[in-house]
Amino acid sequence: MAAGSCEDLPAASLDLISKELISMNENNLCQLQNFACVLCKRTDDHPEKYGEKKTYHDYNLTVHYYCLLMSSGIWQRGEEKDGVYGFLIEDIRKEVNRASKLKCCICKKNGASIGCVSSKCKRSYHFPCGVQKECIFQFTENFGSFCWDHRPVQNTPSGHCTVSSQCTICLEYVEHFPTYSILGSPCCKNAWFHRDCLQVQALSAGKFFFKCPLCNNNDKFQSEMLRMGIHIPEKDASWELEENAYQELLQHYQRCDVRRCRCKEGREYNEPDSKWEIKRCQYCGSSGTHLACSSIRTWRQNWECFECRSIIYNSGNFQRPKKRSLPNSENIGITNCLLEQPSPKFSRQSPRTQNKDSLRSPKILHQGSLAPNSCLDKPPCSRRLTLISPLINVAAKNPSTKRQVTTLKRDVSNILRELGYQIRQKTRKLSINKDNIWDSTIKGFRRRNFNPSDTIEVLFCNGNENINGSKHEFLSLLMGHLESSSLFEGSMSKNLSFNSEALKENLYYEAGRMIAISLVHGGPPPFLFSKTLFNCLVYGPENTEPTLEDVEDNNVIEIITKIKSSKNLTHLKSAVRDCFEYLSQIGCLRLVTMLSDKDMLVKDILMSHVIKRVKAPLDSFQEGLKTLDVLEKMQKYPEAFYSILCHKPERLTTKILSDLFTMHMLSEAQDTRAMGFWMSYLQDVESGESVITLEDILVFATGCRSIPPVGFQPTPSIKFLPADYPVGSKCFNSLTLPITNTYEEFQENMDFAIRNALGLAKEKKYYTGY
């Protein structure tokens, strides 16, 4: 007899074991019943079919998400975090009680919480039963349900003949005939899919990436799929949510591939801000060179590898650069062509590695696009001087340097001109009140028929008088108001402030939209972003470290200064005790055990006050900047936008202003003298010998106090006429100058006219509201 056999046990023991097994089965059955959905009474856990199944032990409640959504007698009355997905617990109890009195027309059991929305249909059923019977549930608007007799159907094309083709998702063959399980694309004539394939793709892609697999149509395709009962969740795509999914794309190629690398430290040595910094090919990004090993003089210049240069050369678009001596390097007899050929000792990278830079998502690419010696790593004052001042100082002596300055300025203008291609010829007229420019602009932008892509025309309405206005003047006044708005805080460089009333009225979104529209439509930028705000917009708050300069609240500055200046642990603990209530309130209270803890404490306070406190305004502001794809371009070309969003414009000079205007000559003798008066007048204004400034002259002619990044359209012009006073036409950016006998008369008339034209404007208070 085998050891441990049941025959060795006495009868009493067997009876006891049997009772225990029966009790365990009853407990398991009870437990299974507790985990059954309260609406459909099923224990199935199939998220793709019935939605996510959740159990709430505190309320002794288990429910399928779709069962809850499609129930006819319940509505979301709470926030997303309240109850179950915003459905209050008491409402769910009432719905269960209501459904318990209704019998399912399919399984004949009670608890049918879903009814057909057809007015003449009285059918009720459970959600799983409806799926089994091929009912259609629309996950949009009122979340209607249709039984098998009243469900929506897709129209069969006229002259249709039954053929079959591959489902473009699973590649199995499907017949071209609309049924419950087969759906046709509304945008592609011969595209047909299995319903199950579409549902799986929709759950994976989410609302932002679910589109027609053939033509990438989004709106029309999603609208039809929602009508036919495909659930499209409002979430990001599953592949975007994977942790470190794009980690390998963050790696930059860092190796010098020229035939003879001159760096003694090796080909992979990279020292920023020196001649041994590695520059990657601007086209493929999978080949590099040290600055000293190539013909480029500075990291601002582009470099292309031998292969890419050959391709461009064969296409006919290649222009061979002039040979130059290498900067800061030993003189050796190697030609540029020899230096820039790849080393024969090292094989080329695989195609997958070569295309790494081109595969990056825009955000990841731009976070790494700044070179280690990027001007963004320097203080704002020195950065501005580095970008502009030395080049301007040398420009007078070296014409080639002057061309380089123009190239740097043209970068951002070219980007904005590309965005300007979105502007249509269809015009949209805005009625603007100069005395209340903020409210009138908000009203115009929020009109249902307003489209940022339409050409903007301005009508200034003051009292009973309506005047055709200048778009440049309107956008300049709007950006001036925004710079002094309470939506921002800071004297010079500004960060977002927290204004609950403005947040409720969605004004941060409107501010971002105004900036985007101004940039693309040829207006000026606001010149107000701090480096911290700019980095938050471009790289994200999680990759930004605020500084004490970003804090405007004197009490917070005092707290941070007191903690930062602690000389020992006793002083640090005393400082923490003094601001105990504030630290607790912002969630930065921490135990300090050593003096170095003060650095982390200060960092937490800065992060909380400057960034976390304004998270909601920042998100809203970013949404506004997405208008006309401006935020996307900011993240792609951060250095270009940094120069116009974080710095005041370049100060006007006589030369800049004289070069800006195109002269229209009438009589050579008279116009030559008048043009001499004009140049003398500009020089006197620049030297401070007049109450008028060069900016006032520009406002008088164009309505702007600075030159927009994309320039003026139409080009500013000057003509001379026999008149007493100058006339500025802001709509056409034209300036009519008087022809006088003496310079003194010319100067007096110019001062009088400009002072009178701008005097009223300076006395009025344009900026009201936020």
C-alpha positions in Angstrom: 0.0 0.0 0.0 1.3 3.4 -0.9 2.4 5.6 1.9 0.0 8.4 2.7 -3.0 6.7 1.1 -6.5 7.9 2.1 -7.4 4.3 3.1 -5.1 4.7 6.2 -7.2 7.6 7.5 -10.1 6.9 9.9 -13.7 7.7 8.7 -14.0 10.6 11.1 -11.0 12.3 9.6 -12.4 11.8 6.0 -15.6 13.5 7.0 -13.8 16.5 8.5 -11.7 16.9 5.3 -14.8 16.7 3.1 -16.5 19.5 5.2 -13.5 21.7 4.9 -13.3 21.3 1.1 -17.0 22.1 0.8 -16.5 25.2 2.9 -13.5 26.3 0.8 -15.5 25.9 -2.4 -18.3 28.0 -1.0 -15.9 30.7 0.0 -14.3 30.7 -3.5 -17.7 30.9 -5.1 -18.6 33.8 -2.8 -15.3 35.5 -3.7 -15.9 35.1 -7.4 -19.4 36.6 -7.0 -17.9 39.6 -5.2 -15.5 40.1 -8.2 -18.4 40.0 -10.8 -19.4 43.2 -12.5 -22.4 44.7 -10.6 -24.0 45.7 -13.9 -23.5 42.6 -16.2 -22.9 40.0 -13.4 -19.9 38.6 -15.3 -16.4 37.9 -14.0 -14.8 38.2 -17.5 -11.7 40.4 -17.6 -11.3 41.4 -21.2 -10.2 45.1 -21.4 -10.4 45.1 -25.3 -14.1 43.9 -25.2 -15.6 45.2 -22.0 -13.2 47.8 -20.9 -11.0 47.9 -17.8 -12.4 45.9 -14.9 -11.9 47.5 -11.5 -12.6 46.4 -8.0 -13.1 48.8 -5.2 -12.9 46.9 -1.9 -13.9 49.9 0.2 -17.3 50.0 -1.6 -17.5 46.2 -2.2 -17.9 47.1 -5.9 -16.6 45.6 -9.2 -17.5 47.1 -12.5 -16.5 47.0 -16.2 -15.7 50.4 -17.6 -17.8 50.0 -20.8 -20.7 48.6 -18.8 -20.6 51.8 -16.7 -20.2 54.2 -19.7 -23.0 52.7 -21.7 -25.6 52.4 -18.9 -28.6 54.5 -19.9 -29.6 55.9 -16.5 -26.3 57.3 -15.2 -24.2 60.3 -15.9 -20.8 61.6 -14.8 -21.5 64.1 -12.0 -18.0 64.2 -10.4 -14.5 64.9 -11.4 -12.3 62.2 -13.0 -10.8 61.3 -9.6 -14.2 61.1 -7.8 -15.9 57.7 -7.4 -15.4 55.4 -10.4 -14.1 57.4 -13.5 -16.2 60.4 -12.3 -19.3 58.3 -11.6 -20.4 58.8 -8.0 -20.8 55.6 -5.9 -24.4 56.5 -4.9 -25.3 57.0 -8.6 -23.9 53.6 -9.4 -26.0 52.0 -6.6 -29.1 53.7 -8.0 -28.3 52.5 -11.6 -27.8 48.9 -10.3 -31.2 49.1 -8.5 -32.9 50.5 -11.7 -31.4 47.8 -13.9 -32.4 45.0 -11.5 -36.0 45.6 -12.6 -35.2 45.3 -16.3 -34.8 41.9 -18.0 -32.2 41.4 -20.7 -33.9 40.6 -24.1 -31.0 38.3 -25.0 -30.0 36.3 -21.9 -33.4 36.7 -20.2 -31.8 37.7 -16.9 -32.3 40.8 -14.8 -29.9 43.7 -14.6 -30.2 45.0 -18.2 -28.8 48.6 -17.8 -28.5 49.5 -21.5 -31.4 50.3 -23.8 -31.6 51.0 -27.5 -31.9 54.7 -28.2 -34.3 54.3 -31.0 -37.6 55.9 -29.9 -39.8 53.0 -30.9 -37.5 50.3 -29.6 -38.0 48.9 -26.0 -35.1 46.4 -25.9 -32.8 46.4 -23.0 -29.7 44.2 -22.6 -26.3 43.8 -20.8 -23.2 45.2 -22.5 -21.6 41.7 -23.1 -24.9 40.4 -24.4 -25.1 43.4 -26.8 -21.6 42.7 -28.0 -22.5 39.1 -28.6 -25.7 40.1 -30.5 -23.7 42.7 -32.6 -25.2 45.8 -31.1 -23.4 49.0 -31.7 -22.2 51.3 -28.9 -21.1 54.8 -29.7 -18.4 56.0 -27.4 -19.0 59.7 -28.1 -21.5 62.5 -27.3 -24.4 60.9 -25.4 -22.9 57.4 -25.5 -25.9 55.9 -27.4 -26.5 52.2 -27.9 -28.3 50.6 -30.9 -29.8 47.2 -31.0 -29.2 44.8 -34.0 -32.3 46.1 -35.8 -31.6 49.8 -35.5 -27.8 50.0 -35.6 -26.2 52.4 -38.1 -24.8 50.9 -41.3 -22.3 52.0 -43.9 -23.6 52.8 -47.3 -22.6 50.4 -50.1 -21.1 52.3 -53.1 -23.2 52.4 -56.2 -22.3 49.9 -58.9 -20.6 47.9 -56.2 -19.4 44.4 -56.9 -18.2 42.0 -54.2 -14.5 41.6 -54.3 -11.9 40.9 -51.6 -8.6 42.4 -50.6 -6.3 42.4 -47.6 -7.2 44.1 -44.3 -4.3 46.6 -44.1 -3.9 45.9 -40.4 -3.9 42.0 -40.1 -3.3 41.3 -43.8 -6.0 38.7 -43.9 -8.4 38.8 -46.8 -11.7 40.6 -46.2 -14.7 41.1 -48.6 -15.7 44.6 -49.7 -19.1 44.5 -48.2 -20.1 46.4 -45.0 -21.3 44.2 -42.2 -21.0 44.4 -38.4 -17.6 42.8 -38.5 -16.3 44.5 -41.7 -15.9 48.2 -41.9 -14.9 50.4 -44.9 -12.8 53.5 -44.7 -14.7 56.8 -45.3 -11.7 58.4 -47.0 -10.1 55.6 -49.0 -12.4 53.9 -51.5 -10.9 50.4 -51.5 -9.8 50.2 -47.8 -11.6 47.6 -45.7 -10.9 46.4 -42.2 -12.0 43.9 -39.6 -13.8 45.5 -36.7 -11.6 43.7 -34.2 -8.5 44.9 -36.0 -9.7 48.5 -35.9 -10.6 48.3 -32.2 -7.2 46.9 -31.2 -5.4 49.6 -33.2 -7.6 52.3 -31.7 -6.9 51.1 -28.1 -3.2 51.1 -28.9 -2.9 54.4 -30.8 -5.4 56.5 -28.8 -7.1 59.6 -30.1 -4.0 61.4 -31.1 -2.5 58.7 -33.3 -5.5 56.8 -34.6 -6.0 57.5 -38.3 -6.6 55.9 -41.6 -3.8 53.4 -42.2 -3.7 54.3 -45.9 -4.0 58.0 -46.2 -3.5 59.1 -42.5 -6.8 61.0 -42.5 -7.7 61.8 -38.9 -10.9 63.7 -38.5 -13.1 62.0 -41.1 -11.8 58.6 -40.3 -12.3 58.9 -36.5 -15.8 60.4 -36.9 -16.9 57.4 -39.0 -15.3 54.9 -36.7 -17.0 56.4 -33.6 -20.3 56.3 -35.4 -19.8 52.6 -36.1 -19.0 51.8 -32.5 -15.2 51.8 -32.3 -13.9 53.1 -29.0 -11.1 55.6 -29.3 -9.7 56.4 -25.9 -8.4 59.9 -25.2 -4.8 58.9 -24.3 -1.4 58.9 -25.8 -0.2 56.0 -27.9 1.0 52.9 -26.1 4.4 53.1 -27.7 4.8 56.7 -26.4 4.2 55.6 -22.8 6.9 52.9 -22.7 9.7 53.9 -20.3 12.9 54.7 -22.0 11.4 53.7 -25.4 13.6 56.2 -27.3 16.6 56.0 -25.0 19.0 55.0 -27.8 18.0 58.0 -29.9 19.5 60.3 -27.2 23.0 59.1 -28.1 25.0 61.5 -30.3 27.6 60.4 -32.7 31.0 61.5 -31.4 33.9 60.5 -33.5 36.2 62.2 -35.9 36.0 60.3 -39.3 38.4 62.3 -41.4 41.3 60.4 -43.0 44.0 61.9 -40.8 42.7 63.0 -37.4 45.1 65.5 -35.9 43.9 65.1 -32.3 46.6 63.5 -30.1 43.9 62.3 -27.6 42.2 60.1 -30.2 39.3 60.2 -32.6 36.6 60.0 -29.9 38.0 62.9 -27.9 35.6 65.8 -27.7 36.3 69.1 -25.8 33.6 71.7 -26.0 34.5 75.3 -26.7 37.8 74.3 -28.3 39.2 73.3 -31.7 38.8 69.7 -30.6 35.0 69.9 -30.4 33.3 67.3 -32.7 31.0 68.6 -35.3 28.5 66.2 -36.9 27.4 66.1 -40.6 24.4 68.4 -41.0 22.7 65.9 -43.4 23.2 62.4 -42.0 24.5 63.1 -38.5 26.4 59.8 -38.6 29.8 61.1 -39.4 31.9 63.7 -37.5 35.0 65.8 -37.4 37.0 67.9 -35.0 36.9 71.6 -35.8 40.6 71.6 -36.2 40.5 68.6 -38.6 38.2 70.2 -41.1 37.8 73.5 -43.0 35.2 75.0 -40.7 36.2 77.9 -38.5 33.5 77.9 -35.8 30.8 75.6 -34.6 28.1 77.9 -36.1 29.2 76.8 -39.6 27.7 73.6 -41.1 29.8 70.7 -42.1 29.0 67.8 -44.4 30.7 64.5 -44.7 32.4 63.2 -47.9 29.4 60.9 -48.8 26.8 63.5 -48.4 28.8 66.1 -50.2 29.2 63.7 -53.1 25.4 63.1 -53.3 24.7 66.9 -53.3 27.5 67.5 -55.8 26.0 64.9 -58.2 22.5 66.6 -57.8 24.0 69.8 -59.1 23.3 71.9 -55.9 26.8 71.7 -54.5 29.0 74.8 -54.2 32.6 74.0 -53.4 33.8 76.2 -50.5 36.9 78.3 -50.8 40.0 76.7 -49.2 41.1 78.4 -46.0 43.9 77.8 -43.5 42.9 75.8 -40.4 42.3 78.0 -37.3 44.5 77.5 -34.3 46.2 74.4 -35.6 49.6 73.3 -36.7 50.4 73.9 -40.4 50.6 70.6 -42.2 50.3 70.0 -45.9 46.9 68.3 -46.1 44.2 69.4 -48.4 40.6 70.0 -47.3 39.4 67.2 -49.5 42.0 64.8 -47.9 41.0 65.9 -44.4 37.3 65.4 -44.9 37.4 61.9 -46.4 36.5 59.1 -44.0 39.2 56.9 -42.6 39.8 53.7 -44.6 40.6 51.8 -41.3 37.1 52.1 -39.9 34.0 50.7 -41.5 31.0 52.8 -42.0 28.1 52.6 -39.6 25.1 50.4 -40.3 22.1 52.1 -42.0 20.1 51.9 -38.8 22.8 53.8 -36.9 23.3 56.3 -39.7 19.6 57.2 -39.6 19.4 57.7 -35.8 19.3 61.4 -36.0 16.6 61.4 -38.6 14.5 59.0 -36.6 14.4 61.1 -33.5 11.1 62.6 -32.3 11.3 66.5 -32.6 11.5 67.0 -28.8 14.3 64.6 -28.3 16.2 65.9 -31.3 16.0 69.5 -30.1 17.1 68.7 -26.6 20.3 67.4 -28.0 20.7 69.8 -30.9 22.5 72.5 -28.9 26.2 72.0 -29.0 28.1 71.9 -25.7 29.4 75.4 -26.3 25.9 76.6 -27.1 25.2 80.3 -26.4 22.3 79.1 -24.2 24.8 77.8 -21.6 26.2 81.3 -21.0 24.7 84.1 -18.9 22.1 86.2 -20.9 24.2 89.4 -20.9 27.4 87.7 -22.2 25.3 85.5 -24.5 23.8 88.5 -26.2 27.2 90.2 -26.5 28.6 87.0 -28.0 26.0 86.7 -30.6 25.7 90.3 -31.7 28.1 92.9 -30.4 31.6 91.6 -31.4 30.3 90.8 -34.9 28.8 94.3 -35.3 32.0 95.9 -34.1 34.1 94.0 -36.6 31.5 94.3 -39.4 32.6 97.9 -40.3 36.2 96.6 -41.0 35.4 93.2 -42.4 32.5 92.9 -45.0 32.5 89.1 -44.7 31.7 89.4 -41.0 28.8 91.6 -41.8 27.4 88.9 -44.1 27.7 86.4 -41.2 25.6 88.7 -39.0 22.9 88.8 -41.7 23.0 85.0 -41.9 22.4 84.6 -38.1 19.4 87.0 -38.2 18.0 85.4 -41.3 17.8 81.9 -39.7 14.8 82.8 -37.6 13.2 84.9 -40.3 13.4 82.0 -42.7 11.7 79.7 -40.2 8.9 82.2 -39.7 8.5 82.7 -43.4 8.0 79.0 -43.8 5.3 79.1 -41.2 3.8 82.0 -43.0 3.0 79.7 -46.0 0.0 78.5 -43.9 -1.6 82.0 -44.2 -4.4 81.9 -46.7 -5.6 84.7 -49.0 -9.0 84.7 -47.3 -9.1 87.8 -45.2 -10.5 88.2 -41.7 -11.3 91.7 -40.4 -10.8 92.5 -36.7 -12.4 95.5 -35.1 -9.9 96.7 -32.5 -10.4 99.4 -29.9 -7.0 101.0 -29.1 -8.2 102.1 -25.7 -9.1 98.5 -24.8 -6.9 96.5 -27.1 -6.8 93.3 -24.9 -10.6 92.8 -24.6 -11.3 93.7 -28.2 -8.6 91.2 -29.4 -9.9 88.4 -27.2 -13.4 89.0 -28.5 -12.1 88.9 -32.1 -9.9 85.8 -31.6 -12.8 83.9 -29.9 -15.3 84.5 -32.7 -16.5 81.2 -34.2 -15.4 82.2 -37.8 -11.9 83.4 -36.8 -9.1 81.2 -38.2 -5.4 82.0 -37.4 -4.5 81.0 -40.9 -6.6 83.8 -42.5 -5.0 87.1 -43.6 -5.7 89.6 -40.8 -7.1 93.1 -41.6 -7.5 95.6 -38.8 -10.2 98.2 -38.3 -9.5 100.6 -35.4 -12.8 101.6 -33.8 -12.7 104.5 -31.4 -16.1 105.9 -30.6 -18.1 106.4 -33.7 -15.0 106.6 -35.9 -13.8 103.5 -37.8 -10.4 103.7 -39.5 -8.5 101.1 -41.6 -5.5 100.2 -39.4 -2.1 98.7 -39.8 -1.6 95.1 -38.9 1.9 95.9 -37.7 0.7 98.6 -35.4 -2.0 96.3 -34.0 0.4 93.5 -33.3 3.0 95.9 -31.8 0.4 97.3 -29.4 -0.8 93.9 -28.5 2.7 92.6 -27.7 3.4 95.8 -25.7 0.3 95.1 -23.6 1.3 91.5 -23.2 4.8 92.5 -21.9 3.2 94.6 -19.1 0.4 92.1 -18.5 -0.3 90.5 -15.1 -0.1 87.1 -16.7 3.7 87.5 -16.3 5.9 88.5 -13.5 9.4 89.9 -13.5 10.9 93.3 -14.3 13.2 92.5 -17.2 13.0 88.8 -18.1 9.6 87.4 -17.2 8.1 84.1 -16.0 4.5 83.1 -15.9 2.6 84.3 -12.9 -0.3 82.4 -11.2 -3.6 84.3 -11.7 -6.6 82.1 -10.9 -9.1 84.4 -12.6 -7.0 84.5 -15.8 -6.7 80.7 -15.6 -10.4 80.2 -15.3 -11.0 82.5 -18.3 -8.3 80.6 -20.3 -6.3 83.8 -20.8 -2.9 82.0 -20.7 -4.0 80.0 -23.8 -5.0 83.3 -25.5 -1.6 84.9 -24.6 0.2 82.0 -26.2 -2.0 82.2 -29.3 -1.4 85.9 -29.6 2.4 85.5 -29.6 2.2 82.7 -32.2 -0.1 84.8 -34.4 2.1 87.8 -34.1 5.3 85.9 -35.1 3.7 84.2 -38.1 1.8 87.2 -39.4 4.8 89.4 -39.4 4.4 91.2 -36.1 7.0 91.7 -33.4 7.8 89.1 -30.6 7.1 90.0 -27.0 10.8 90.1 -25.9 9.8 88.9 -22.4 10.7 85.3 -21.8 13.2 84.4 -19.1 15.7 81.6 -19.8 13.7 79.4 -17.4 10.4 80.0 -19.1 12.0 79.4 -22.5 13.6 76.1 -21.4 10.2 75.0 -19.9 8.6 75.5 -23.2 11.3 73.9 -25.3 12.7 71.1 -23.2 10.0 70.6 -20.6 9.7 71.6 -16.9 11.4 68.4 -15.8 14.6 69.4 -17.6 14.7 73.0 -16.3 16.4 74.3 -13.2 15.1 77.7 -12.1 17.4 80.2 -10.3 16.9 82.9 -7.6 16.6 85.5 -10.3 13.3 83.9 -11.4 11.7 84.7 -8.0 9.7 87.9 -7.7 8.2 87.4 -4.2 10.3 89.2 -1.7 9.2 86.8 1.1 10.3 83.8 -0.8 13.6 85.5 -1.7 14.2 86.2 1.9 13.5 82.5 2.9 15.8 81.2 0.1 18.6 83.6 1.0 18.4 82.8 4.7 18.6 79.0 4.0 21.4 79.5 1.4 23.5 81.7 3.7 23.4 79.2 6.6 27.0 78.7 7.8 26.5 75.6 9.9 23.9 72.9 10.7 22.5 74.8 13.7 21.8 77.9 11.6 20.2 75.8 8.9 17.8 74.0 11.3 16.9 77.4 12.8 16.1 78.7 9.3 14.0 75.7 8.5 12.1 76.2 11.8 11.4 79.8 11.0 9.8 79.0 7.7 8.3 75.7 8.8 4.7 76.7 7.8 5.7 77.8 4.3 7.8 74.7 3.6 4.9 72.5 4.8 2.5 74.3 2.6 4.5 73.9 -0.6 5.5 70.3 0.2 9.2 71.0 0.5 9.7 70.3 4.2 12.6 67.8 4.6 14.8 66.6 7.4 18.2 68.3 7.4 21.0 66.2 8.9 24.0 68.0 7.2 24.8 71.4 5.9 24.8 70.2 2.3 21.1 69.5 2.6 20.5 73.2 2.1 21.3 73.0 -1.6 18.6 70.4 -2.2 16.1 72.3 -0.1 16.8 75.5 -2.0 16.4 73.6 -5.3 13.0 72.2 -4.1 11.8 75.6 -3.1 12.8 77.1 -6.5 11.2 74.3 -8.4 8.0 74.5 -6.4 7.7 78.3 -6.6 8.8 79.0 -10.2 7.6 75.9 -12.0 5.2 73.6 -10.1 3.1 76.5 -8.9 2.3 77.6 -12.4 2.0 74.2 -14.0 -1.6 74.8 -15.1 -0.9 78.2 -16.6 2.2 76.8 -18.4 0.2 73.9 -19.9 -2.4 76.4 -21.2 0.2 78.8 -22.5 1.9 75.9 -24.4 -1.4 74.9 -26.0 -1.7 78.5 -27.3 1.8 78.5 -28.7 1.0 75.4 -30.7 -1.1 77.7 -33.0 0.3 77.6 -36.5 3.0 75.1 -35.4 5.1 77.8 -33.6 5.9 75.7 -30.5 7.0 72.8 -32.7 9.5 75.1 -34.5 10.7 76.5 -31.2 11.5 73.0 -30.0 13.2 72.3 -33.3 15.3 75.5 -33.5 15.7 76.7 -29.9 18.7 79.0 -30.5 17.0 80.9 -33.3 13.9 81.6 -31.2 15.9 82.3 -28.1 17.4 85.4 -29.7 14.0 87.0 -30.4 11.9 85.8 -27.4 14.4 86.4 -24.6 16.2 89.6 -25.7 15.1 93.1 -26.6 15.5 94.0 -30.3 18.7 95.5 -31.6 18.9 99.2 -31.0 18.1 101.3 -34.1 20.8 103.3 -35.7 21.0 105.8 -38.6 22.4 103.2 -40.9 19.8 100.5 -40.0 16.9 103.0 -40.5 18.3 104.4 -43.7 18.9 101.0 -45.2 15.3 99.9 -44.2 13.5 102.5 -46.4 13.5 102.4 -50.2 13.8 105.8 -51.8 11.5 106.9 -54.6 13.1 109.8 -56.5 11.2 112.4 -58.4 13.3 115.5 -59.2 17.0 114.6 -58.8 18.1 118.1 -57.7 15.3 118.6 -55.2 15.3 115.0 -53.9 19.1 114.9 -53.5 18.9 117.9 -51.2 15.9 116.5 -49.3 17.7 113.2 -48.9 20.6 115.0 -47.4 18.3 116.7 -45.0 16.8 113.3 -44.1 20.2 111.7 -43.4 21.3 114.7 -41.3 18.0 114.5 -39.4 18.5 110.8 -38.6 22.1 111.6 -37.3 20.8 114.4 -35.1 18.0 112.2 -33.7 20.5 109.4 -33.0 22.9 111.8 -31.2 20.1 113.0 -28.9 19.7 116.5 -30.3 16.0 116.1 -30.8 13.1 115.1 -28.5 12.2 112.5 -31.2 13.9 109.0 -31.2 14.6 106.7 -34.1 12.0 104.4 -32.7 9.4 107.2 -32.9 10.2 107.7 -36.6 9.7 104.0 -37.2 6.4 104.0 -35.3 5.3 107.1 -37.3 5.9 105.3 -40.6 5.0 101.6 -39.8 3.3 101.4 -36.3 6.2 99.3 -34.9 8.9 100.3 -32.5 11.2 97.6 -33.8 11.8 95.7 -37.0 9.9 92.4 -36.9 11.9 89.2 -37.4 10.4 88.6 -40.9 10.7 92.3 -41.8 8.0 94.5 -43.2 5.5 93.7 -45.9 5.3 95.9 -48.0 8.8 97.2 -47.8 9.0 100.6 -46.1 9.5 103.4 -48.6 10.2 107.1 -48.7 9.1 109.7 -51.3 9.6 113.5 -51.3 6.8 115.9 -52.1 6.4 119.7 -51.9 4.5 119.8 -48.6 4.8 121.5 -45.2 4.9 118.4 -43.0 5.7 114.7 -43.3 3.0 112.1 -43.6 3.3 108.5 -42.4 1.0 105.8 -43.9 1.2 102.8 -41.5 -0.9 100.6 -43.7 1.6 100.9 -46.6 4.8 101.4 -44.4 5.4 104.6 -46.4 6.8 108.0 -45.3 6.3 111.1 -47.3 8.9 113.8 -46.5 8.5 117.5 -47.2 10.8 119.4 -49.6 12.0 122.5 -47.8 14.5 125.3 -48.5 16.6 124.9 -45.3 17.5 122.1 -43.0 16.3 124.0 -40.0 12.8 124.2 -41.5 12.9 120.5 -42.4 13.9 119.5 -38.8 11.3 121.7 -37.2 8.5 120.3 -39.4 9.6 116.7 -38.8 9.7 117.2 -35.0 6.4 119.0 -35.0 4.5 116.4 -37.0 5.9 113.3 -35.3 5.5 114.8 -31.8 1.9 115.7 -32.5 1.1 112.3 -34.1 2.6 110.3 -31.2 1.8 112.7 -28.4 -1.8 111.7 -28.1 -0.8 108.1 -28.2 1.7 108.5 -25.4 -0.9 110.3 -23.2 -3.5 107.5 -23.7 -3.5 104.4 -21.6 -3.7 101.6 -24.1 -3.2 98.7 -21.8 -6.1 97.7 -19.6 -7.3 94.4 -18.2 -4.8 91.5 -17.9 
